[in-house]
């Protein structure tokens, strides 16, 4: 019983914190850096915080391996056509501190991209539902 209550409290804290951080990110006109997160992992986390399924367990470490591509220089970048969501640096730090994993994939916005909203046409910031 105590364990169930602790898990319910953890879910509430995680979703509330995510929503707060994500609202701030959504309100930003042009963030300088956007972090990418695997939607496969994000959906597992979302199922956990929303308590979907009888035994909704916390997901394992963040696994961005399917959306990451390592360049010859060792630099990690986003794989073309990857299933990913955009989150703020604060959200990445929060989730990464809780779950660990990676690799970290950050997209630095160039001035040209910041001035041209059409350049982000294929990428979406994650929309958060405020009701768990």
C-alpha positions as CSV (number, residue, x, y, z in Angstrom):
1,X,0.0,0.0,0.0
2,X,2.8,2.4,0.9
3,X,4.6,1.5,-2.3
4,X,1.5,2.2,-4.4
5,X,1.0,5.6,-2.7
6,X,4.7,6.5,-3.3
7,X,4.4,5.5,-7.0
8,X,1.3,7.6,-7.3
9,X,3.0,10.6,-5.7
10,X,6.0,10.1,-8.0
11,X,3.8,10.1,-11.1
12,X,2.1,13.3,-10.0
13,X,5.4,15.1,-9.3
14,X,6.9,14.0,-12.6
15,X,3.9,15.0,-14.8
16,X,3.4,18.3,-13.0
17,X,7.0,19.2,-13.3
18,X,7.1,18.2,-17.0
19,X,3.9,20.2,-17.7
20,X,5.4,23.3,-15.9
21,X,8.7,23.1,-17.8
22,X,7.0,22.3,-21.1
23,X,4.6,25.3,-20.8
24,X,7.6,27.6,-20.4
25,X,9.2,25.9,-23.5
26,X,6.1,26.3,-25.6
27,X,5.9,30.0,-24.7
28,X,9.5,30.6,-25.8
29,X,9.5,32.3,-29.2
30,X,12.9,31.0,-30.4
31,X,14.9,28.9,-28.0
32,X,18.6,28.8,-28.8
33,X,18.9,25.1,-28.1
34,X,16.4,22.4,-28.5
35,X,16.9,18.9,-27.1
36,X,15.6,15.8,-28.8
37,X,14.0,12.9,-27.1
38,X,13.0,9.5,-28.5
39,X,9.2,9.4,-28.8
40,X,9.3,5.6,-28.1
41,X,10.9,6.3,-24.7
42,X,8.6,9.4,-24.2
43,X,5.5,7.3,-24.8
44,X,6.7,4.7,-22.2
45,X,7.3,7.5,-19.7
46,X,3.9,9.1,-20.5
47,X,2.1,5.7,-19.9
48,X,3.9,5.5,-16.5
49,X,3.0,9.0,-15.3
50,X,-0.6,8.7,-16.5
51,X,-0.9,5.3,-14.8
52,X,-1.9,3.5,-18.0
53,X,-2.0,-0.3,-17.6
54,X,-2.4,-2.0,-14.3
55,X,1.3,-2.3,-13.6
56,X,2.5,0.9,-15.2
57,X,6.2,0.7,-14.2
58,X,8.7,3.6,-14.6
59,X,10.5,3.3,-17.9
60,X,14.2,2.4,-18.1
61,X,16.9,4.9,-18.9
62,X,16.3,7.3,-21.8
63,X,17.2,5.6,-25.0
64,X,18.0,8.0,-27.8
65,X,20.0,5.5,-29.7
66,X,17.4,5.0,-32.4
67,X,17.3,8.8,-33.2
68,X,21.0,9.4,-32.9
69,X,23.6,9.3,-35.6
70,X,27.3,9.5,-34.8
71,X,29.3,11.5,-37.3
72,X,32.9,10.5,-38.2
73,X,34.2,13.2,-35.9
74,X,32.3,11.5,-33.0
75,X,29.8,14.3,-32.9
76,X,26.2,13.0,-32.3
77,X,23.4,14.4,-34.4
78,X,19.8,13.7,-35.0
79,X,19.1,10.9,-37.5
80,X,17.1,12.0,-40.6
81,X,13.4,11.1,-40.3
82,X,13.8,10.1,-36.6
83,X,10.7,9.8,-34.4
84,X,11.5,12.4,-31.8
85,X,10.0,15.2,-29.8
86,X,11.5,18.6,-28.9
87,X,12.0,19.5,-25.3
88,X,13.8,22.3,-23.5
89,X,17.2,22.0,-21.9
90,X,15.6,22.2,-18.5
91,X,13.2,19.3,-19.3
92,X,16.1,17.2,-20.7
93,X,18.1,17.9,-17.5
94,X,15.1,17.0,-15.3
95,X,14.3,13.7,-17.1
96,X,18.0,12.8,-17.5
97,X,18.6,13.3,-13.8
98,X,15.7,11.0,-13.0
99,X,16.3,8.3,-15.6
100,X,19.8,8.6,-17.0
101,X,20.5,7.3,-20.4
102,X,21.1,9.2,-23.6
103,X,22.9,10.1,-25.8
104,X,22.1,13.8,-25.4
105,X,21.1,15.3,-28.8
106,X,20.9,19.1,-28.9
107,X,20.0,21.2,-31.9
108,X,21.4,24.7,-31.9
109,X,19.2,27.1,-33.7
110,X,21.0,29.3,-36.3
111,X,19.9,32.8,-36.8
112,X,18.5,31.9,-40.2
113,X,16.3,29.2,-38.6
114,X,15.2,31.6,-35.9
115,X,14.1,34.2,-38.5
116,X,12.3,31.6,-40.7
117,X,9.6,29.7,-38.8
118,X,9.0,27.5,-41.9
119,X,12.4,25.9,-41.3
120,X,11.0,23.9,-38.4
121,X,8.1,22.5,-40.4
122,X,8.9,18.9,-39.8
123,X,9.7,19.1,-36.1
124,X,7.3,19.5,-33.3
125,X,7.6,20.6,-29.7
126,X,5.9,18.0,-27.5
127,X,2.4,19.0,-26.6
128,X,1.5,18.2,-23.0
129,X,-1.9,17.2,-21.8
130,X,-2.5,18.9,-18.6
131,X,-4.8,16.2,-17.3
132,X,-3.2,13.0,-16.2
